[in-house]
Amino acid sequence: MISYKKVTETIDGKNFSLETGKLAKQANGSIFAQLGETQVLATVVSAKDPVDDNFLPLTVNYQEKAFAAGKIPGGYFKREGRPTESETLISRLIDRPLRPLFPKGYNFNTQIIITVYSADDINPPDVLAITASICCFNCVRCTF
């Protein structure tokens, strides 16, 4: 069990913080990152049984919910649909630097899910998502 830890720094006059051990306790690891008013939660979950495939079964989902921008979906579409093209590209941006960090022969289904909880117009959530997912991976790296 990971105990609660929080690291706070000031970067370019903005508060940057990473905290773990408070949210998503059933996940293998989680990081809640905040830069200014932008907040992102990154979680990593890995299966206990290996897959008999010759590749790394890694899934990265980046989600920008409408409530993060202070909007509520209305009209005909009341729910948020499939990922947008931007969310898919950001998921690939997160996936690419993470793949080399996994050890050779690692064949457990692994999911990294990044959810934007709050977004301001100053700090981009995609950069914060990449940072949070790599920190989250390093928090659970000891289990690999």
C-alpha positions in Angstrom: 0.0 0.0 0.0 1.4 3.4 -1.0 1.2 6.0 1.7 0.1 9.5 0.9 2.8 11.7 -0.5 2.7 15.2 -2.0 5.4 17.2 -3.7 4.9 20.9 -4.5 7.1 23.2 -6.4 6.8 26.6 -8.0 7.6 26.6 -11.7 7.6 29.9 -13.6 5.4 31.5 -10.9 2.9 28.7 -11.0 2.2 26.0 -8.3 3.0 22.5 -9.6 2.1 19.6 -7.4 2.1 15.8 -7.6 0.3 13.6 -5.1 -0.2 9.9 -4.7 -1.9 7.6 -2.3 -5.1 9.6 -1.9 -7.2 8.8 -5.0 -7.8 5.6 -7.0 -6.7 3.3 -4.3 -7.7 0.1 -6.2 -5.4 1.0 -9.0 -1.8 -0.2 -9.0 -0.7 3.4 -9.0 -2.2 6.9 -9.3 -0.9 10.4 -9.6 -3.0 13.5 -9.2 -1.1 16.4 -10.9 -1.9 20.1 -10.8 -0.4 23.0 -12.6 -2.1 26.3 -11.8 -5.8 25.5 -12.2 -5.3 22.5 -14.5 -5.8 19.1 -12.8 -5.1 15.6 -14.1 -5.5 12.2 -12.6 -3.4 9.4 -14.1 -3.9 5.8 -13.1 -2.1 2.5 -14.0 -3.7 -0.9 -13.7 -1.9 -4.1 -14.7 -3.3 -7.6 -14.9 -2.0 -10.4 -12.7 -1.9 -13.1 -15.4 0.4 -12.8 -18.5 -0.9 -12.8 -22.0 0.6 -15.3 -24.5 1.4 -12.6 -27.1 4.6 -11.4 -28.6 4.0 -7.7 -28.0 3.5 -5.3 -25.1 -0.3 -5.1 -24.4 -0.4 -1.4 -23.3 -3.6 0.7 -23.6 -3.4 4.5 -23.0 -6.7 6.4 -22.7 -6.6 10.2 -22.4 -10.0 11.7 -21.5 -11.0 15.4 -21.5 -14.4 15.4 -19.9 -16.8 18.3 -20.6 -17.0 19.2 -17.0 -13.3 20.0 -16.9 -14.0 23.0 -19.1 -17.1 23.9 -17.1 -19.5 22.7 -19.8 -22.4 20.3 -19.6 -23.3 18.4 -22.8 -26.8 19.4 -23.9 -29.0 19.2 -26.9 -29.4 15.9 -28.7 -26.1 14.4 -27.3 -26.4 14.2 -23.5 -23.4 12.0 -23.0 -19.8 12.3 -24.2 -19.2 10.0 -27.1 -16.1 8.4 -28.5 -12.7 10.0 -28.1 -12.0 13.0 -30.3 -9.1 13.1 -32.7 -7.2 15.3 -30.3 -7.6 12.9 -27.4 -6.4 10.0 -29.6 -3.3 11.9 -30.6 -2.5 12.9 -27.0 -3.0 9.2 -26.0 -0.3 8.3 -28.7 1.9 11.1 -27.4 1.7 9.5 -23.9 2.1 5.9 -25.2 5.3 6.6 -27.2 7.7 7.6 -24.4 6.3 4.9 -22.0 6.9 1.8 -24.1 10.7 1.7 -23.8 10.4 1.9 -20.0 8.7 -1.5 -19.8 11.2 -4.4 -19.3 11.7 -6.9 -22.1 9.3 -9.8 -22.1 6.7 -7.9 -20.1 3.4 -9.3 -21.4 0.7 -8.3 -18.8 -2.3 -6.3 -20.0 -1.7 -2.8 -18.7 -4.0 0.3 -18.9 -3.0 3.9 -18.3 -6.0 6.1 -18.0 -5.6 9.9 -17.7 -8.6 12.0 -16.9 -8.6 15.8 -17.0 -10.5 17.2 -14.0 -10.0 20.8 -14.6 -8.5 22.9 -17.4 -7.7 26.5 -17.5 -6.7 28.5 -20.6 -3.1 29.0 -19.5 -1.7 25.6 -18.7 -2.2 22.8 -21.3 -3.5 19.6 -19.9 -1.7 17.4 -22.4 1.8 18.3 -21.1 0.6 17.7 -17.5 -0.9 14.4 -18.6 2.4 13.2 -20.0 4.2 14.2 -16.8 1.6 12.5 -14.6 1.5 9.3 -16.5 5.3 8.9 -16.4 5.4 9.7 -12.7 2.6 7.2 -12.2 4.5 4.5 -14.1 7.6 5.2 -12.0 5.5 4.8 -8.8 4.5 1.3 -9.7 7.7 0.3 -11.5 8.8 -1.7 -8.5 6.0 -4.3 -9.2 7.4 -5.1 -12.7 
